[in-house]
Amino acid sequence: MRRIFSHPVFALAAGLCLRLFFVLKFPGESGDTGLYEEIAKNWVKEHSYATGAHGALTPVDVRMPGYPAFLAVIYAITGRSGEPARLWVMIAQVGTDLISCCAIAGLCCLLAGGVSGKIENKRVFTAGIWLAALCPFTANYVAVPLTETFVVLLTSLALTFFVLQFLRLEQSGVFLGHYDFVFNHKPQLFGAFGGLLVGLATLFRPESPLLLLPLWITLGWVLYRRKEMRLWLRSAILSGIACAIPLAPWAIRNAITLHEVQFLTPKYSTAPGELVPYGFMAWEKTWLYRMRDCYAVPWKLNDEEIKMEEIPARAFDSPEEKRRVAAILEQYNADLTLTREEDDAFGQIAQERTRRHPLRAFLWIPAARFIAIWFTPRIELLPISGNVFPLAKMRELDPEDQEFTILLFFINVFYLGLGAWGARRLWRSSSAVRPLVAFLILFLLLRTAFLTTLETPEPRYVLVCFPVVIALGAQLFAEKPEPQPGP
């Protein structure tokens, strides 16, 4: 039995079974799925990165081209598109995610190598690949046509190169044996390869360059102490240019087709001339922090009726304010179109709420979002209610859904707790790896802080952080480094 658990093939086989279970039992879709499929279909059949509007194809830049390109390849190979091709899309994502498991396990070994002096750490590799293969959250998302699977892979690979850059800067002689040929290169070269992978990840998710910011900050701290700021400047410029290279064709296409130099997607995905609901979004940011509220309010805007009874009580500071919101929504519900006057009215309410409770707007709501996106059990793609409270009532009405939601919650806590414990151990094990730990933790914090500013804080956006969580957690299984003989 011990031999089985120590071999990576069995971990990958278990991961394959888990992912195929989600694909065959719980295939899903999200609001973005149809848009990605439409763009990919038009790309293959009409040779245009466009969507249909008013009976004609309209070139768009509302989504980055990476995932539509992947779908287009699947459509071209299978001769199918849209829903009939989803099984093939999901199978390809299963393979991609299993590659991610191997990449994460390699990242685990690199972190352990910074302490032990060797990267061939079988215990850490085994722990990392099992934790990655059996993670139900990343596995769940192979069963839906979305970008998460590819961003997790590319982020894992980029992190690997950035970790190599840090360790190469230490010149510690860590990497010996068969791997010497890899580590003879200059540290900034590793940063360039990492930046290139960040650029590729950006083709799937536009916020991916956030990974460069903690890299530059931590490298700056390390090299400033060593009085090598020129090396830091070269490294930062090289990684930034490398990140921009994969995005250049997209920017050129946007300049030619849409007459705008746009490396990323627009912040707000609206059609030309369509109202951007700044006031409405400002209002929802004063109270919205849970995923379920997104379904009830913002995701219905300009499409469905928004009902007052579905808006939580925390969205109103007084009965008078509630009446004002009800009056605005009554006008909106009449034609399901938010007008500029209605949006301005929401903006006025948002300003008043912020003035009354600035800490709520700038601290408590972001903190609540921080907790929600990390500790929500991520069941939005599964056919379960996700309702846990009140405990006794839900136990009586929906015991199976309640039990499964609670199980996923504790699995999530297990992974996060393991990561925090591993980070603490790694930090205390060697001063040489502390910049690495600082880089990884800073990445988690900066990305999460950014996610708290979005209009709809979706828990799936932190799946990109799980390679770091798993890599840190696997350090608990590392062997303690042997004491070095004295001089």
N, C-alpha and C positions, 0 to 999 in steps of 0.2 A: 504493500500500500504506500509506503514511504517513497518507493522508487517511482510510482505513478505520479505522485504529487510533485516530485522534484523534476520531472521532465516537462519542458515547455510544450511539447506536442499535445499532451493531455490537457493542459490549460487552454490551448487554442481550440481543441476539440470541444471542451466544455463551453468556451465562449461562442463557438459556432452553433452549438445546440441552443444556447440561450437566445442568440440573435435570430435564428431560424424560427424559434418559438414565437417571438414577437412578430416576425414577418408573416408567418402563416396564421397565427391566432389573432393578432391585433394590428393588422395593417391600418395605417391612419393617413390623414391629410390635415393640412392647416389652411388658414386663409391665404398664405403665400403660395401654396402648392399649385393652384390653378393658374396663377400669374406666371410662375416659372415655366409651367408646361406650355402655356400659350406662346410665350416668347420663344421657347425652344422649338416648338412646332413650326412657327413662322420662319424661324431661322433656317430650318431644314428645307421646308417646302417653298418658301417665298424668298429665301436668301436675304432676309431682312430682320434685324433685331428690333422687333416692333410688336405692338398689340393692335387688336381691332378696335376701332372707335368710329362710330357713326357709319358703319359699313365700309370703312377703308382702313388700310394698314397705316399706323402712325408710329414712326421711330420713337423710342423711349430710352430713358436712362434711369428708370425708377428702381432697377435692381442691378447689382454688379453682374458681369457676364460669366463668371466662373461656373456657377451651378447650371444656368441654361446651356452652357457649352457642354457640360457633362451629359445633360439630358439629350442634347442634340446628337451626341456620339451614340448614345444608347438607341435613340430613334433610328439613326442611320444604319446601325448594325442589325437591329431586330426588324426593321420595316414597320414598326408600330409606334404610336405616339399617344400621349395623354394617359388615361387610366389603363388601357390595355397593355401599356409598357411598364406599369409600375412594379410588377413583380421582378422584372429584369433590373429595374433601377435599384430596388431594394437588395437584390442579390449582390449587385456590384457594391453597394454600400456595406454589406456584410463583410465582403473581402477587404474593403478599405479600412473598416474599423478593426479587423483582426491585425492588419498591418500596424495600425495605431497602437495596439496592445504591445507589439514587439518594440516599437519606437519608445513607448513609455518605459518598458522594462530596461531598454538600453540607457535611457535617461537616469533611471534609478541607479544603475551601475556606475555611471559617471559621477553622480553625487557621492556615492559610497567611496569611489576611487580617490576623491579629494581628501579623504580621511585615512584610508587604509594603505594608500600607495599603489593600488592595483585595481584595474577595472574589471578583472575576471572574478567577480564576486557572485558565485552561483546562488547563494541564499537570497541575496537582494534581487537578482534577476528573476528568480522563481517567485518570490513574493510579489514583485511588481507585475509580472505577467498574469498571475492569478487574480490580483486585485483589479487589473484592467479588464481581463476577460470576463469576470463575473460582476462587473459594475452594471447594475440594471438601468442606470440613467443614460449612459452613453449607448448601451445596447438597445434601449427602447427606441432611440432616434434613428436607427437604421431602417425602421419600419415606416418611415414617412419621408416623402420627397422634400427634404429641407437641407440646408447647408451645413448643419452641425457636424456631421460625420467627417466631412472634408476639412473643416476648420480645425477640428480636434487633431487630425493627422498632421496637417501642416504646422500647427502651433507646436506640437510635440517635437517635430523635426527641427523647427527653428530654435526651440529651447535647447535642444541637444547641441547645436552649433554654438549658441551663446554660452552654455556651460563650458564647452571646450575652450572658448575664448578666455574665459576667466581662469581656467586651470592652466592654460598655456602661459598666461601672464605671470603665474606664480613661479614658473620654471622650476617646479618641485621634483622633477624626475619621476612623476607619478606613473607615466605611461611607458611601460617596458614591453619587451618581448615582441610578439607579432604585430603590435600596434604602433611601433615606433615610426613607421613611414607616414602614418596619418598625422602625427603630432609635431612633425618637423617644420610645419608651415608657420608663417607669422600669425600672431593672434588676430590682427585685423582682418585676415583672410577668412577666419572662421566667422567673424562678425558680418562680413560681406555675404557669405553663404546663408547665414541666418536671416539677414535683411532681405535676400532674394526670396526666401521661403515666406517671410512675412508679406512681401508683395504678392506672392501667389495666394496666400490666405486672404489678402484684401480683395482679390478678385471674387471671393465668396462672401466675405463679411467686411463692410467698409470700415469698421472700427478696429480691425486687426493691427494697424500701425501703433496702437496703444502699447504694444509689446516693446517697441523701441524706446519708449520714454523711460521706463524703469532701468533698461539696459544702459542708456546714456547717463542717467543719474548715478547709478552704482559704479559704473566704470569711471565716471568723473571723480567720484569720491576716492576710489582706489588709486587712480593715477595722479590725482592732486597730491595725495600724501607721498607719492613716490616722485613728485616733481617731474612728471612726464605728460604734461598737458598737451604737447604737440601730438603725442601718440593718441591721446583721447580724441583730439580734434580730427585726426586722420581716420580713426576708427568710426567716429560718429558720421562723418561725411560719407565714408565708403558704405556703411550699412544703410544710410539714408538713400544714397543713389541706387544701391542694389534693390532697395524696396520699390523705388520708383520705376525701375526698368520693366517689370511685368505690367505695370499700369499704363505705360506710355501708349501702346496701341489703343487702349480704351479711351484715353484722353484725346488722341488724334481722331478717332472715330467720332467722338462727341463734338470736336471742333469742326469737322467737315460736315457732319449730318445735322447737328443741332446748333451749330454756330456758337459753341461755348467750350472752353477748355475746362473739362470736368474730369478730374482723376477719380473721384468717388461719386457715389449717388447723391442726389440732393437730399438735404436733411429731411425735408417734408415731401413725400411722394404724392404730389398733386398734379393734375393736368393743367396745361397752360390756361390762365385766366380763372382757375378754380381758387376759391377762398381758402387761405391757410388759417385754421381756427386758433389763432394765437390766444385769444381771450378764453376760449373753452379749455384749451390745454393748460393755461395758467390756473384756471379754476380747479381742474381735476388734480393738479399737482399739490393743491392744498389739503387733499384728503385721501387720494387714491394710492394704495400701496399693495393691494392684493390682486392676484391674477383673476379671481372670480369677478371682481368689480370691472375689469376690462371688458368682459363679455356683456355686462349689464349696461354699461354707459358708453365709453369711447368707441368701442368697435361697432356700435350701432349707428354712430353719427352718419347722417346723410344716406342712411340705408333702411333703418328700422325706427319704430317708435321707441322713445326712451321713457320709461315709466317711473314715476316718482317713488312708488313703493319699492322699487328695486335699488334705489340709491340709499346707501347706509346713512344712519343718523349723524355720523361724524362729519358729513358734508355740509351740515347746517349749524351755524352758531346760535341761531334764534328762530322762533316761529316766523318772524317777519322775513328773515332771509330765505327761509324755506318757501314762503309764499312768492317771493320774487323769482326764485328758480322755477317754481311751478308755472308762473305766468310766462316765463321765457320758453319753457318746454311746451306749453300749450300752443304757442305760436309755431314752434318748430314742428311739432307733431302734425300740424295741419297740412303741411306739404313735404315733410321729411327733408327739408333743406335748410341748413343753418345760414341765415343772412348775416351781413356785416353788422347790422344793428343788434341782432341777438348775440353775436360773438362779442361785440363791445360791451354788452350788458354783463356777460359772463366775466369779461376782463375786469370790469368795475368791481364785481363781487370778489374776485380773486385779490385785487389790490386791498380791499377793505379787510379781508380775512388775514392777509399777510401783515398789514399794519397792526391789527389787533393782537396777533400771535406770531411774531417773527420767528421765535424759536421753533414753533410748530412747522413753519414753512421751510426753514433752512436747516433744522436739526432733527426734529422728531419724525417727520414724515420720511426724509431720506434714511434715517436709522431704521424705521419700520420696513422700508423697502429693502434695505440691506439684509435684514433678518429674513424677510419673506422670500427673496430670491435664492437665498442659500439654504433655507430650511423647509421650503415647500417640497413635498414629496414628488413633484413632477408627474402627476397623473393625468394631465390635460389631454394626452393622446390615448389614454386607456378608457374603456367603457365602464368606468366606475365613478361614483358620485364625488368621492373625496371628502365627504362630510364626516367629521369626527365628533364634533360637539353639537348639542349637549350629549354627553357620553351615554347616559341611560336611554335617552330617546332614540339615538341612532343605533344603539345596540339592539333595540327592539325592532326598528323599522328596516335597517339595512346593515345587518351584522357582518356580512362577507365583505362589503365595500369598506366598512369601517376598519376591519381587521387588516385588510390589505393596505389601506392608506397608512395605518399606524406602523405596519411592517416596513414599508418604504421609508417612512419618516425616520425610523431607528436605523435602517441601513445607511441613510444619508448622514445621520449623526455619527455612526460608526466610522465612515470614511473621513468626515471632517475631523473627528477626534483623533483618528490615527494620523492624519496629516499634521495636526497641531503638535501632537506628541513627538512625531518624527522630526519636525522642524526644531523643536526644543532640544532634542538629543543631538541633532546635527550641529546646531549652534554651539553647544557646550563641548562637542567632541574635539574640535580643532579650530583655532583662530584663522587658519588658511581658508576654510570654507565659509566663513561668516559673510563675506561679500556675496557669495552665491546664494546663501539663505536670504540675505537682505534683498537681493534682486528678485527672487521668486516671490517672497512675501509682498514686496512692493508692487509687483505685477498683479497679484491678487487684489490688493487694496485699490490700486488705481483703476483697474477694470471694473471692480464692483462700484466704486464711487461714480464712475461714468454711467454705469447702468442705472443708478438711482436717479439720474437726471432725465432719463427717457420718459416719454409720455405714457408708455405702457411697459412697466417693468416685468419682463417675462423671465421666469426661472431658467428656461433653456439657455439663456445667454451666458450663464456661468458654467455651462458644460465645458467650455474652452479652458476653464481653470482646473478641471479634474486631472489632467496629466500632472500638474504641479502637486495637487493634493495627494495623488497616488505615489508619485516619486518621493515625496517627503515621508509619507506613511511607510513605505517600504524600507526606510532607513532603520526602523525598529528591528528589522531582521538581520541587520549587518553584524558580522563578527567584529568584536572589538579589535582594534589594531594592536599588533604585537609591539611591545615596548622596544624601542631602538637601543642597541648597545651603546654604552658610553664611549667616549674617546679614549 
